[in-house]
Amino acid sequence: MITRLQLTKPVPHSLNSTLLMSAGPQRRAFGRALVSCAMIAASALLPTYAQPQSSPATASTAATTAASLANWSQQVREFAGTFAADPEIPTAWAMQVLGQAQYNKRVKRLMTPAPGTTSTVRDWQAYQARLVSAARIESGVQFWRRNRATLADVEAQWGVPASVIVGIIGIETSYGQNMGNIRVLDALATLAFDYPTEHPRATERAAYFRKELEEFLRLCHTNGLDPLAVTGSFAGAMGIPQFMPSNWTLYGEDYNRSGAVNLISSTDDAIASVANYLRAHGWRPNQPAYFEVDLQQTTPEQMRTLLAPDILPSFDMVGLTALGVSLLPAKQQYDGQMALVELKNGENPPEYVIGTENFYAVTRYNQSSYYALAVLKLGEAVEQRLKALQLPVTPAATAPSAAAAPTPTPQASTPNNE
């Protein structure tokens, strides 16, 4: 579902914000009084907590629901109150928006770990077949053709190959065709104020989503986005590249110089923002992301050593060679750090690749080695399909330049769900 960017005129700072910033104790006191009045008046607009469907419910279930309702309302009041001292977001506006947030049971269910399970059986071949499908490859060919000039220019500026950008956008939203249909305000509020307690890091994750909710409100107010209209994933990721609000702010690029970053309907901005995110998270221009590998000379003990760091690049070429690893094709060389990446195939033998710093950079977008390799495989398949059709991949060749790339910005959370 393609979501249109809905613009509204930014709400000017309310009277209470102006008074709180004015000099003089009497004005500040009057301002605080207005804030309190606004919060009391807006309490009637507190978010709707979805009531359970009529069914034979136990007293325990009813008590739990009542407790959740009280907890939700109290947390929203406290959260809204934090904007009283924020000069960028008018308190009345924040209260009005939060008052229309709705609790989403589906969001909580999707974030709740399945009972009695500690891990999921992984199957790389099945995962690859699902994500790197013929239909997605053909959609990628059309996307590349439509955006050939932007992809080439962004690759030249940031040093991130067009194939990698095409792979990420293809897997995230099928090239903008599926950006999510859950209202972002509802998703973030639900996870901020009622994160599943079954999760082992529930407190930490709830705090994370509170911060994302704050960033979402700030993003909407600053850019004139309608916070009641923006939709996305169940985790609150938005737009063509599925950025979380904080990452939109940190890494979003106004490539077409429209005056605001638009990741919902501007493909140009989305392409540049993906490249900017990867470059900021360690992408090295003109370097590979992974190698095929020969492990025939590696002993079981050496395998344990190789797999101990997981996907974190921890071995140089000399170290891998000493552990019996050979890169394929033969005599490959690489001057950076690498990791042996294991991809399980259910009950069948696992597969292995050697991941470089660039492979690791892709896992900062979504913290999964399966995801990263699927992104790379999809991008490669789309590029190969273009060449097989004898279609141009790029305009006049421009060598990527590290010097041309923007200075990496501070890192933050990954855009997608964990």
C-alpha positions in Angstrom: 0.0 0.0 0.0 1.5 3.3 -1.1 1.0 6.1 1.5 0.8 9.6 0.2 2.7 12.3 2.0 0.0 14.4 3.7 1.2 17.9 4.6 -0.5 20.2 7.1 0.5 23.7 8.0 2.8 23.5 11.1 1.0 24.5 14.2 2.6 27.7 15.7 4.0 27.6 19.2 1.1 27.9 21.7 0.8 30.7 24.2 2.0 28.5 27.0 5.4 27.8 25.2 5.9 31.5 24.6 5.2 32.5 28.2 7.5 29.8 29.6 10.3 31.2 27.5 9.6 34.8 28.4 11.6 36.7 31.1 10.1 37.4 34.5 8.9 35.0 37.3 5.3 36.2 37.1 5.1 35.3 33.4 6.8 32.0 33.9 4.3 31.1 36.7 1.4 32.1 34.6 2.8 30.0 31.8 3.0 27.0 34.0 -0.5 27.5 35.1 -1.7 27.5 31.5 0.2 24.3 30.9 -1.5 22.7 33.8 -4.9 23.9 32.6 -4.1 22.6 29.1 -3.2 19.2 30.4 -6.3 18.9 32.6 -8.5 20.0 29.7 -6.8 17.5 27.4 -7.2 14.6 29.8 -10.5 14.0 28.2 -8.6 13.3 24.9 -6.5 10.5 26.3 -5.8 7.6 24.0 -8.5 4.9 23.5 -7.5 1.6 25.0 -9.2 -1.1 23.0 -11.7 -3.1 25.1 -11.8 -6.8 24.6 -14.6 -8.4 22.6 -17.6 -9.7 24.5 -16.7 -13.2 25.6 -16.7 -15.3 28.8 -13.8 -13.6 30.5 -12.5 -14.5 33.9 -12.3 -12.0 36.8 -8.6 -12.2 36.4 -8.7 -11.1 32.8 -11.0 -8.2 33.6 -8.7 -7.1 36.4 -5.7 -7.2 34.0 -7.6 -5.2 31.4 -8.6 -2.5 34.0 -5.0 -2.3 35.3 -3.7 -2.0 31.8 -6.1 0.8 31.0 -5.1 2.7 34.1 -1.4 2.2 33.4 -1.8 3.3 29.8 -3.6 6.5 30.8 -1.2 7.4 33.5 1.8 6.9 31.2 0.3 9.0 28.5 -0.4 11.8 31.0 3.2 11.7 32.2 4.6 11.5 28.7 2.6 14.5 27.5 3.7 16.5 30.5 7.3 16.2 29.4 6.6 18.5 26.4 5.8 21.4 28.8 9.5 22.3 28.9 10.2 21.6 25.2 10.3 24.8 23.1 10.0 22.9 19.8 6.8 21.1 20.4 3.7 23.0 21.7 2.2 21.1 24.7 -1.4 21.7 23.5 -0.6 20.2 20.1 1.2 17.2 21.6 -1.7 16.6 24.0 -4.2 16.8 21.1 -2.2 14.3 19.0 -1.6 11.9 21.9 -5.3 12.1 22.8 -6.1 10.5 19.5 -3.6 7.6 19.8 -5.3 4.2 19.8 -4.1 1.1 21.5 -3.4 -1.6 18.9 -3.7 -5.2 20.1 -2.2 -6.5 16.9 1.0 -4.5 17.4 1.4 -5.9 20.9 0.7 -9.5 19.7 3.3 -9.2 17.0 5.9 -8.0 19.4 5.1 -10.7 22.1 7.5 -13.7 22.1 5.7 -17.0 21.5 5.2 -18.9 24.8 7.5 -21.8 25.4 9.9 -21.0 22.6 13.5 -19.9 22.9 14.5 -19.8 19.3 13.2 -20.2 15.7 14.4 -22.8 13.4 16.2 -20.9 10.6 16.3 -22.0 7.0 18.4 -19.8 4.7 17.3 -21.5 1.5 13.6 -21.0 2.3 14.3 -17.4 3.4 16.1 -16.6 0.2 13.4 -18.2 -2.0 10.8 -16.1 -0.3 12.6 -12.8 -0.4 14.6 -13.1 -3.6 11.7 -14.2 -5.8 11.3 -13.8 -9.5 8.5 -11.3 -9.0 10.7 -9.1 -6.7 13.6 -9.3 -9.1 11.4 -8.1 -12.0 10.1 -5.3 -9.8 13.7 -4.4 -9.0 14.5 -4.2 -12.7 11.7 -1.7 -13.3 12.7 0.3 -10.2 16.3 0.5 -11.3 15.3 1.6 -14.8 13.1 4.3 -13.5 15.7 5.6 -11.0 18.9 4.9 -13.0 20.2 8.5 -12.9 19.6 8.9 -9.1 21.1 5.5 -8.3 24.2 6.3 -10.3 24.7 9.8 -8.7 24.1 8.5 -5.2 26.6 5.7 -5.7 29.1 8.3 -6.9 28.6 10.5 -3.9 28.3 8.0 -1.1 30.2 5.0 -2.5 27.3 2.6 -1.8 26.6 0.4 -4.9 23.2 0.9 -6.6 22.7 -2.9 -6.3 22.8 -2.7 -2.5 20.3 0.2 -2.3 18.0 -1.7 -4.7 18.3 -4.8 -2.6 17.4 -3.0 0.6 14.4 -1.1 -0.8 13.2 -4.2 -2.5 13.2 -6.3 0.7 11.9 -3.5 2.9 8.8 -2.4 0.9 8.9 -4.2 -2.5 10.0 -0.8 -4.0 7.4 1.3 -2.2 4.5 -1.0 -2.9 4.1 -2.1 0.8 5.0 0.5 3.3 2.7 -0.8 6.1 -0.9 0.0 7.0 -0.7 0.5 10.7 -0.9 4.0 12.0 2.6 4.9 13.3 1.2 7.0 16.2 -0.7 3.9 17.4 2.1 1.5 17.0 4.7 3.6 18.8 2.2 4.6 21.6 1.3 0.9 22.2 4.9 -0.2 22.4 5.9 2.8 24.5 3.2 2.4 27.1 2.3 -1.3 27.1 5.3 -3.2 25.7 4.9 -7.0 26.2 6.3 -7.9 29.6 7.1 -11.4 28.2 10.0 -9.9 26.3 13.4 -10.3 28.1 14.3 -6.7 27.6 10.8 -5.2 28.0 11.9 -2.2 30.1 14.7 -1.3 27.7 12.5 -1.7 24.6 9.7 0.4 26.1 12.1 3.2 26.8 13.3 3.0 23.2 9.8 3.3 21.8 9.1 6.2 24.1 12.0 8.0 22.5 10.8 7.1 19.0 7.4 8.4 19.8 8.9 11.7 20.9 11.0 11.8 17.7 7.9 11.0 15.7 6.0 13.9 17.1 9.0 16.2 16.6 9.4 15.0 13.0 5.7 15.6 12.2 5.6 19.0 13.8 8.8 20.2 12.1 8.1 18.8 8.7 4.3 19.5 8.5 3.4 15.8 8.5 0.0 14.8 9.7 0.7 12.5 12.7 -2.8 11.0 12.4 -2.3 9.9 8.8 1.2 8.5 8.6 1.2 4.7 8.4 4.0 2.1 8.6 5.1 -1.2 10.1 4.0 -2.7 13.4 7.3 -1.4 14.9 6.7 2.2 13.7 9.1 2.1 10.7 8.0 4.4 7.9 8.3 5.2 4.2 10.0 3.6 1.2 13.1 2.6 3.2 11.3 1.9 6.5 13.1 4.3 8.7 12.3 4.7 12.4 11.6 8.3 13.3 15.0 8.9 14.9 16.8 7.5 11.8 14.7 9.7 9.6 16.0 12.7 11.5 19.6 11.5 11.7 20.1 10.0 8.2 17.3 11.3 6.0 18.6 13.1 2.9 16.7 15.9 1.1 18.3 14.8 -2.2 15.9 16.7 -4.5 16.3 19.9 -2.4 12.6 20.3 -1.8 13.2 21.8 1.6 12.2 18.7 3.7 13.2 15.0 3.8 10.3 13.0 2.2 10.8 9.3 2.6 7.1 8.5 1.9 6.7 9.6 -1.7 10.1 10.8 -2.8 12.1 7.9 -4.2 15.1 10.2 -4.7 15.2 11.0 -1.0 14.7 7.4 -0.1 17.6 6.2 -2.2 20.0 8.8 -0.9 18.9 8.2 2.7 19.6 4.5 2.5 23.1 5.2 1.1 23.7 7.8 3.9 22.6 5.4 6.6 25.0 2.6 5.3 27.9 5.0 4.9 27.4 6.3 8.5 27.4 2.7 9.7 30.7 1.8 8.3 30.3 1.1 4.6 33.6 1.2 2.8 33.4 2.3 -0.9 34.9 0.1 -3.6 35.1 -2.9 -1.3 33.1 -6.2 -1.4 30.5 -7.1 1.1 31.1 -10.9 1.2 33.1 -13.7 -0.3 32.3 -17.3 -1.0 34.5 -19.6 1.1 36.3 -22.9 1.1 36.4 -24.6 4.6 37.7 -28.0 3.6 41.0 -27.5 5.5 39.3 -26.1 8.6 39.1 -28.3 11.7 36.2 -28.5 14.2 38.2 -26.6 16.8 39.1 -23.9 14.2 35.4 -23.6 13.3 34.5 -22.9 16.9 37.1 -20.1 16.9 35.8 -18.7 13.7 32.2 -18.7 14.8 32.8 -17.3 18.3 32.6 -13.6 17.3 29.3 -14.3 15.3 29.0 -11.7 12.5 31.3 -9.1 14.0 34.4 -8.7 11.6 37.2 -10.0 13.8 39.8 -11.7 11.5 42.2 -10.3 8.9 43.5 -12.2 5.9 46.4 -13.7 7.8 44.2 -14.9 10.7 41.7 -16.6 8.4 44.4 -18.3 6.5 45.9 -19.6 9.7 42.5 -21.1 10.6 42.3 -23.0 7.3 40.0 -20.6 5.5 40.3 -19.9 1.7 38.4 -17.2 0.0 36.8 -18.0 -3.4 37.6 -17.5 -6.2 41.1 -18.6 -5.3 43.8 -16.1 -4.3 41.3 -13.4 -3.3 42.7 -10.8 -1.0 41.1 -8.3 1.3 42.8 -5.7 3.6 40.0 -5.3 6.2 38.4 -7.4 9.0 36.1 -10.3 8.2 33.8 -12.8 9.9 32.7 -16.3 9.1 28.9 -16.1 8.7 26.9 -19.3 9.3 23.5 -19.6 7.6 21.5 -22.6 8.9 19.2 -24.6 6.6 16.8 -26.3 9.0 17.7 -30.0 9.1 20.1 -29.7 6.2 23.8 -28.7 6.4 24.4 -24.9 7.0 26.0 -22.6 4.4 28.9 -20.2 5.1 30.1 -16.9 3.6 32.9 -14.6 4.7 31.4 -11.2 5.6 33.4 -8.0 5.5 32.8 -4.6 7.2 30.3 -3.9 4.4 28.3 -7.0 5.2 28.3 -5.9 8.8 27.1 -2.4 7.8 24.0 -4.0 6.1 23.2 -5.8 9.4 23.0 -2.4 11.1 20.0 -1.8 8.9 18.4 -5.0 10.2 20.3 -7.1 12.7 20.2 -10.4 10.8 22.9 -12.1 8.7 20.1 -13.7 6.7 18.6 -10.3 5.9 21.9 -8.9 4.9 22.7 -11.7 2.5 19.2 -11.7 1.0 19.7 -7.9 0.4 23.0 -8.5 -1.4 21.6 -11.5 -3.4 18.5 -9.6 -4.5 20.6 -6.6 -5.6 23.0 -8.9 -7.5 20.0 -10.7 -9.2 18.4 -7.5 -10.3 21.7 -6.2 -11.8 22.3 -9.5 -13.6 18.8 -9.4 -15.0 19.3 -5.9 -16.3 22.5 -7.0 -18.0 20.9 -10.1 -19.4 18.2 -7.9 -21.0 21.0 -5.6 -22.3 19.5 -2.7 -20.4 21.7 0.1 -19.2 22.7 -0.2 -15.5 24.1 3.3 -15.2 24.5 6.5 -17.2 28.1 7.6 -18.0 30.3 5.9 -15.6 31.4 7.9 -12.6 33.9 6.3 -10.2 32.7 6.3 -6.6 34.8 8.6 -4.5 35.1 8.4 -0.7 36.1 12.0 -0.6 32.8 12.9 -2.3 30.7 11.2 0.4 29.2 13.2 3.3 30.8 13.0 6.6 29.2 10.1 8.6 26.8 11.3 11.2 26.5 9.8 14.7 25.0 6.3 14.8 21.7 5.5 16.4 19.3 2.6 16.4 18.6 0.5 13.4 15.5 1.4 11.3 13.7 -1.9 11.6 12.5 -4.3 14.2 14.7 -6.5 16.3 
